[in-house]
Amino acid sequence: MKKFIIFVSGMFVLLVGIVLVLSNIDFNRLAKDNAYVQITKPTSVEEMKLDSGEIMTTYWYTLPAYHEDGRMIEVEFSASKELREEAYLMLYLTNEDNVTSYDEVTYEVYQRAVGGGA
């Protein structure tokens, strides 16, 4: 009986640990390439009316982005709110130009990453 309780307790702790780890990992950023971009005005704005009557707005951006090795690529990505103009973003990419996520970074981080590329 004692071994059974220890086994069940161990399995419970293991299960809780797995759930905590999986809930805190952002798979959109895991093992992705990075590129850096400076935000300008949105390229286009889409508005979609939901069945509830609420209007959902999507802001689309098409911008040049720079890898740390200085290569320039053109990326297209969307945001659910208008991004701050002149902000610097680190993009998380798959397949060279597919943006899965982004984080705002400082100008210093942007300059260190792209050097003279931008």
C-alpha positions as CSV (number, residue, x, y, z in Angstrom):
1,M,0.0,0.0,0.0
2,K,2.8,2.4,0.9
3,K,4.5,1.7,-2.5
4,F,1.2,2.4,-4.3
5,I,0.8,5.8,-2.6
6,I,4.4,6.7,-3.4
7,F,3.9,5.7,-7.0
8,V,0.6,7.7,-7.4
9,S,2.2,10.7,-5.7
10,G,5.2,10.5,-8.0
11,M,3.0,10.3,-11.1
12,F,0.9,13.3,-9.9
13,V,4.1,15.4,-9.4
14,L,5.3,14.3,-12.8
15,L,2.0,15.2,-14.4
16,V,1.9,18.6,-12.7
17,G,5.5,19.3,-13.8
18,I,4.7,18.4,-17.4
19,V,1.6,20.6,-17.5
20,L,3.6,23.6,-16.0
21,V,6.4,23.2,-18.5
22,L,4.1,22.9,-21.5
23,S,2.0,25.9,-20.4
24,N,5.1,28.1,-20.1
25,I,6.8,27.2,-23.4
26,D,6.0,29.5,-26.3
27,F,6.3,27.1,-29.3
28,N,6.0,30.1,-31.7
29,R,9.4,31.2,-30.5
30,L,11.2,27.9,-29.9
31,A,14.1,27.2,-32.3
32,K,13.3,30.0,-34.7
33,D,15.5,32.3,-36.8
34,N,15.4,36.0,-36.0
35,A,15.3,39.1,-38.1
36,Y,14.9,42.7,-37.1
37,V,12.6,45.4,-38.4
38,Q,11.7,49.0,-37.8
39,I,7.9,49.6,-37.9
40,T,6.3,52.1,-40.2
41,K,2.6,52.7,-41.0
42,P,0.6,49.5,-41.7
43,T,0.5,48.4,-45.3
44,S,-3.2,47.6,-45.1
45,V,-6.0,47.4,-42.5
46,E,-8.7,44.7,-42.6
47,E,-11.9,44.9,-40.7
48,M,-14.1,41.8,-40.2
49,K,-17.5,41.9,-38.6
50,L,-18.0,38.9,-36.2
51,D,-21.4,37.2,-35.8
52,S,-21.7,38.9,-32.4
53,G,-21.5,42.3,-34.2
54,E,-18.1,43.1,-32.9
55,I,-15.6,44.4,-35.5
56,M,-12.2,42.7,-35.5
57,T,-9.3,44.8,-37.0
58,T,-6.1,43.3,-38.4
59,Y,-3.1,45.5,-39.3
60,W,-0.9,44.1,-42.0
61,Y,2.8,45.1,-42.4
62,T,5.1,44.5,-45.3
63,L,8.6,45.6,-44.4
64,P,12.3,44.9,-45.1
65,A,13.8,42.9,-42.2
66,Y,17.5,42.2,-41.5
67,H,19.2,39.0,-40.3
68,E,22.1,39.3,-38.0
69,D,24.4,38.5,-40.9
70,G,23.1,41.6,-42.7
71,R,20.9,39.8,-45.3
72,M,17.7,41.8,-46.1
73,I,14.4,40.0,-46.6
74,E,10.9,41.3,-47.1
75,V,8.4,40.0,-44.5
76,E,4.7,40.3,-44.2
77,F,3.0,39.9,-40.8
78,S,-0.1,41.0,-39.0
79,A,-1.0,42.4,-35.6
80,S,-4.3,42.7,-33.8
81,K,-3.4,46.3,-32.8
82,E,-1.6,49.1,-34.6
83,L,2.1,48.8,-33.7
84,R,4.0,51.9,-32.5
85,E,5.6,53.7,-35.5
86,E,9.4,53.8,-35.3
87,A,9.5,50.8,-32.9
88,Y,12.1,48.1,-33.4
89,L,11.0,44.5,-33.4
90,M,12.8,41.2,-33.3
91,L,10.9,38.8,-35.5
92,Y,10.7,35.0,-35.0
93,L,10.8,33.3,-38.4
94,T,10.2,29.9,-39.9
95,N,10.9,29.1,-43.6
96,E,13.1,32.2,-43.9
97,D,10.2,34.8,-44.0
98,N,7.2,33.4,-42.2
99,V,6.7,35.5,-39.0
100,T,5.4,33.5,-36.1
101,S,5.9,36.0,-33.3
102,Y,7.7,39.2,-32.4
103,D,9.1,41.2,-29.4
104,E,9.9,44.9,-29.2
105,V,13.6,45.6,-28.7
106,T,15.5,48.8,-28.1
107,Y,17.4,50.7,-30.8
108,E,20.7,49.5,-29.2
109,V,19.7,45.9,-29.5
110,Y,18.6,46.5,-33.1
111,Q,21.9,48.2,-34.0
112,R,24.0,45.5,-32.4
113,A,22.1,42.8,-34.2
114,V,22.0,44.3,-37.7
115,G,25.1,46.4,-37.5
116,G,25.4,48.5,-40.7
117,G,22.9,46.4,-42.6
118,A,19.9,48.7,-42.0
